[in-house]
Each structure stands twice: as structure tokens, then as C-alpha cells.
Amino acid sequence: MKSARVSAIALAALLWVGIATPAMGQLVPWRGKWVDAEYAAAHPSTSRARPSVGETPRVYGTTSWGSYAVGPCDAYVRSTSDPVANEDCSSISADAAGEAEVGFPIHLPSGAVLSAIRIYYYGDGNMVQISAGLYATDSAGNSTAIADLSPDATTEGATSQEFGPFDVVIDNDPDTGYAYNILAIVPTGPPTFGTTKIFKINVLYKLQVSPAPAMATFSDVPVGAFAFQHIEALAASGITAGCGGGMFCPNATLTRAQMAVFLAEALGLHFQY
């Protein structure tokens, strides 16, 4: 709930920044946090292949990265001798001879692009590796391997490894879509049990606007028109029905009331008053 409110405020602020130059001393959104306008002007945002470790994840927009962690207590056991997820959800490992085979479910909205995956783990330094992979399972239970996610570090201690970039577009259609998950095998490591652990798995993704349809919904926004794709996405999602008479009125002035409707509908704002 707090995240949605912050997202709404940030998005509204971005719209305002687009039409007015902020005064020095004014706070503006910059890389997922609020900073002084003078600082933001001196540190222009640059595009990067991926977010840096520790960067605050964002949950709005199509150019920013989103990130969430799947922890040990989110995992489900497939087959194992004796898996152990610590009570504080800090790690998961095999605590007896053998190996723990566990799955980490991935929950992303339809259309999101799964771009990279980071595995945070502890290695025992004895060539004992974690074997992991990214899978998509259809409604009939047929699984398809998408990518290998097996870390190759053999040094002892806590470390992480990133895999990607991928270009997996999430499809959650109830009839034809997939369940996405990471299947990992955590072995016991000599000389003691439980020395190879998974702490968490970070899933990095970006949201995207739906592709443009072949036919236009509004008579005054034909195929190929400026913002055609984005206007069609608003219409398809139910955020707008146009201005009446089968038209969108793309050049009409947007009132504050209309902006409130757009933002509330787009973000799905729901609060208890």
C-alpha cells in the first residue's frame, strides 16, 4: 500500500517536472529516491545495462528496472534427503547426506520482460556447486528449460552471481500461459553438512507497453499516429474510453480531474479511508 502511494506521488511528480523546471532547493525524483534539484542537475541519469547492487528498485515506468527477492521460505521442496530453511528465512541448505532440490516461484505481471537473475549463496570451497535453472511450465505440466543458472564460483564464502540478460516475456494467460520458476539443487558440502547455502534469488525485470494492434479503436487516432500504441494500451486496459463518439480527442487539454482518473486507474490505487 505504501509502495503504491509512493509510486503515484513519484509518477505525478514526473508529469509535473515535464512541464516546469524545478527550482533549486526543491526535491525531485532521481534514480528511485528524492534529492535536491541542484544535485539531480549535476548528476544526470545515464542508461545502464542493469541496476547496480543495492540500487533502490522501482515499481513504475517502462525504462526503470524492477527487482524483487525470492527467499528460502518462498521455496517449495521437490525431492531431498533433508532440506533446511532456517527459521529466520535467511538461507536454505541440505542438512543431511544428499542434496536438497527446491523450487523458487517467480511471480511477475503479464508482459513484463524478465531480464536477469542474481543468486546469492555461500560456497564451501570444495568444488561443490549449486545446480540451478530457469523453467516455464504450461497448464498441462510440461516444463521447458529456459536458461542455466548454475553458479561457477568455487571460492569459500558468501558471494553472488548474475545470469542474463534474458528476453523472457511473461505470459500469465490462465489457459495458455506459464508458471515460471527456478529449480535449484543445493548439495551438502564436505567436510560438514549444510555448508552450501542459498540466501536469496533476485529477479530483475522491466515493464513494457503492449504492442500496437492492427486496427485502431478511435477514429481520430489511426494506425501509425503519434502515441497510437500508448493510447491503444490505455483503451485496452480500461483506463480510458475516449471522449465519446468513438474518438479520443488526442489534442484536447487534460484536466487535473482527468489526470487523477488516469493515475488512479493505471496504478490500481486502493486504500482504506
C-alpha positions in Angstrom: 0.0 0.0 0.0 2.8 2.4 0.9 4.7 1.4 -2.3 1.6 2.2 -4.4 1.3 5.6 -2.8 4.9 6.4 -3.3 4.6 5.3 -6.9 1.6 7.5 -7.5 3.4 10.5 -6.0 6.5 9.9 -8.0 4.6 9.5 -11.2 2.6 12.7 -10.6 5.9 14.5 -9.8 7.4 13.2 -13.1 4.5 14.7 -15.0 4.9 18.0 -13.2 8.7 18.1 -13.9 7.9 17.6 -17.6 6.1 20.9 -17.7 8.0 23.0 -15.2 11.7 23.5 -14.4 12.2 22.7 -10.7 13.7 25.4 -8.5 16.9 24.8 -6.6 16.1 23.6 -3.1 13.1 21.6 -4.5 13.1 17.9 -4.1 12.8 15.9 -7.3 12.7 12.1 -8.1 16.2 10.8 -9.1 17.1 7.1 -9.5 14.4 5.9 -7.2 14.8 8.5 -4.4 14.1 12.1 -3.6 17.1 14.5 -4.0 17.6 18.3 -4.3 17.1 19.6 -7.8 20.6 21.0 -7.9 22.1 17.6 -7.1 20.0 15.9 -9.8 21.0 18.5 -12.4 24.7 17.9 -11.6 24.3 14.1 -11.7 22.3 13.4 -14.9 20.8 9.9 -15.1 22.5 7.6 -17.6 21.2 4.4 -19.1 22.8 1.2 -17.8 22.7 -2.4 -18.9 21.4 -3.4 -15.4 20.9 -1.8 -12.0 23.8 -1.7 -9.6 23.8 -4.0 -6.5 21.9 -2.2 -3.7 20.1 0.2 -6.1 16.5 1.0 -4.9 14.1 -1.0 -7.2 11.3 0.9 -8.8 7.8 -0.3 -9.5 6.6 2.1 -12.1 7.6 3.1 -15.7 9.0 1.1 -18.6 12.6 2.4 -18.6 13.4 1.6 -14.9 14.3 -1.8 -13.5 12.1 -3.6 -11.1 13.5 -6.1 -8.7 12.2 -8.5 -6.0 13.8 -11.2 -3.9 12.6 -14.8 -3.7 13.7 -16.1 -0.3 14.3 -19.5 1.2 10.9 -19.6 2.9 9.3 -19.0 -0.5 10.8 -22.2 -1.9 9.0 -25.5 -2.2 10.6 -28.9 -1.9 10.6 -31.3 -4.8 12.8 -34.1 -3.6 15.5 -34.2 -1.0 17.1 -36.1 1.8 16.6 -33.4 4.4 16.3 -29.7 3.4 16.6 -27.0 5.9 15.2 -23.4 5.5 16.4 -21.5 8.6 13.6 -20.3 10.8 14.5 -16.7 10.1 14.3 -17.4 6.3 18.0 -16.4 5.9 19.1 -19.4 3.9 18.3 -22.9 2.7 20.6 -25.9 2.5 20.7 -29.7 2.8 21.4 -30.7 6.4 22.0 -34.4 5.8 23.8 -36.6 3.3 22.5 -35.9 -0.2 21.1 -32.7 -1.7 18.0 -30.5 -1.4 16.0 -30.0 -4.7 13.9 -26.9 -4.3 11.9 -24.6 -6.5 11.6 -20.8 -6.2 8.4 -19.5 -7.9 8.6 -16.3 -10.0 5.5 -14.0 -10.0 5.6 -11.2 -12.5 2.8 -9.3 -14.3 1.9 -10.4 -17.8 4.0 -8.6 -20.4 6.9 -7.9 -18.1 10.3 -8.8 -19.5 12.4 -11.0 -17.2 15.9 -9.6 -17.9 18.3 -11.1 -15.3 18.6 -13.2 -12.2 21.1 -13.0 -9.4 21.7 -15.9 -7.0 23.2 -15.0 -3.6 24.8 -18.1 -1.9 27.5 -19.5 0.2 30.0 -21.9 -1.3 32.2 -24.3 0.8 35.2 -24.0 -1.4 35.4 -27.7 -2.2 34.1 -27.7 -5.8 30.6 -28.4 -4.5 28.4 -26.5 -6.9 24.7 -25.3 -6.9 22.9 -26.6 -9.9 20.0 -24.3 -11.0 17.9 -23.5 -14.0 15.0 -21.2 -15.1 11.9 -23.1 -16.2 8.5 -22.4 -17.7 5.7 -24.9 -17.1 2.4 -24.9 -19.1 -1.1 -25.7 -17.9 -0.6 -29.4 -18.8 2.5 -29.6 -16.6 5.1 -29.7 -19.4 8.3 -27.9 -18.3 10.7 -26.2 -20.7 14.2 -25.2 -19.6 14.9 -21.5 -20.5 18.3 -20.9 -19.1 21.0 -22.5 -16.9 21.6 -20.6 -13.7 24.4 -22.8 -12.1 27.0 -20.6 -10.3 30.6 -21.4 -11.2 32.4 -19.8 -8.2 34.4 -22.3 -6.2 35.8 -20.0 -3.5 34.6 -20.4 0.1 32.3 -17.7 1.5 29.2 -15.7 0.7 29.1 -14.5 -2.9 26.6 -13.9 -5.8 26.4 -14.4 -9.5 24.2 -12.8 -12.1 22.8 -14.5 -15.2 21.4 -12.9 -18.3 20.5 -10.7 -20.0 17.4 -12.7 -20.9 14.4 -11.6 -23.1 11.6 -13.7 -21.5 8.2 -12.0 -21.9 6.0 -13.2 -19.0 2.7 -14.8 -20.1 0.2 -15.4 -17.3 -2.8 -16.4 -19.5 -4.9 -18.9 -17.4 -5.3 -21.3 -20.4 -2.1 -20.9 -22.4 0.3 -19.1 -20.1 3.1 -20.5 -18.0 4.3 -20.9 -14.4 7.8 -19.6 -14.1 10.2 -21.0 -11.5 13.8 -21.5 -10.6 14.7 -25.1 -9.7 17.9 -25.4 -7.6 19.8 -28.3 -6.2 21.7 -27.5 -3.1 24.3 -30.2 -2.2 25.8 -30.9 1.1 29.4 -29.9 1.2 32.2 -31.7 2.9 33.6 -31.6 5.5 30.3 -30.7 7.2 26.7 -30.7 6.2 24.9 -27.6 5.3 27.9 -25.6 4.1 26.5 -24.8 0.7 23.5 -22.4 1.1 21.2 -20.2 -1.0 20.4 -16.9 0.7 18.1 -15.4 -1.8 17.4 -15.0 -5.6 16.8 -11.6 -7.0 14.7 -11.4 -10.2 15.3 -8.3 -12.3 12.6 -7.2 -14.8 11.2 -4.3 -16.8 7.6 -3.4 -17.5 6.6 -2.7 -21.1 3.7 -1.2 -23.0 1.5 -3.7 -25.0 2.4 -3.9 -28.8 0.2 -1.8 -31.1 -2.8 -3.6 -32.5 -3.5 -3.9 -36.2 -6.7 -1.8 -36.1 -7.5 1.5 -34.4 -10.0 1.9 -31.6 -10.5 5.6 -32.1 -11.3 7.3 -35.4 -9.0 10.3 -34.7 -6.0 8.1 -33.7 -5.3 6.0 -36.8 -2.7 3.2 -37.1 0.8 4.8 -37.2 -0.3 8.0 -35.5 1.9 9.5 -32.8 1.2 7.7 -29.4 -1.1 5.2 -31.2 0.5 2.3 -29.3 0.2 4.0 -25.9 -3.4 5.3 -26.5 -4.5 1.8 -27.5 -2.9 0.4 -24.4 -4.9 2.8 -22.2 -8.1 1.8 -24.0 -7.4 -1.9 -23.8 -6.7 -1.7 -20.1 -9.9 0.2 -19.4 -8.2 3.3 -18.2 -9.9 5.4 -20.8 -12.8 5.1 -23.2 -12.0 8.3 -25.1 -14.0 11.5 -25.3 -17.1 10.0 -26.8 -18.4 9.3 -30.3 -15.6 6.8 -31.0 -13.0 9.5 -30.6 -10.1 10.0 -28.2 -9.5 13.8 -28.8 -5.7 13.5 -28.6 -5.1 17.2 -28.8 -7.6 18.2 -26.1 -6.5 19.7 -22.8 -6.1 17.2 -19.9 -7.7 18.5 -16.7 -6.5 17.7 -13.2 -9.6 15.6 -12.7 -8.9 13.5 -15.8 -5.3 13.1 -14.7 -6.5 11.8 -11.4 -8.6 9.2 -13.1 -5.8 8.1 -15.4 -3.3 7.8 -12.5 -5.7 6.0 -10.1 -6.9 3.6 -12.8 -3.3 2.9 -14.1 -1.9 2.3 -10.6 -4.9 0.5 -9.3 -4.9 2.7 -6.2 -6.9 1.2 -3.3 -6.8 2.5 0.2 -8.9 2.2 3.4 -10.1 5.7 4.5 
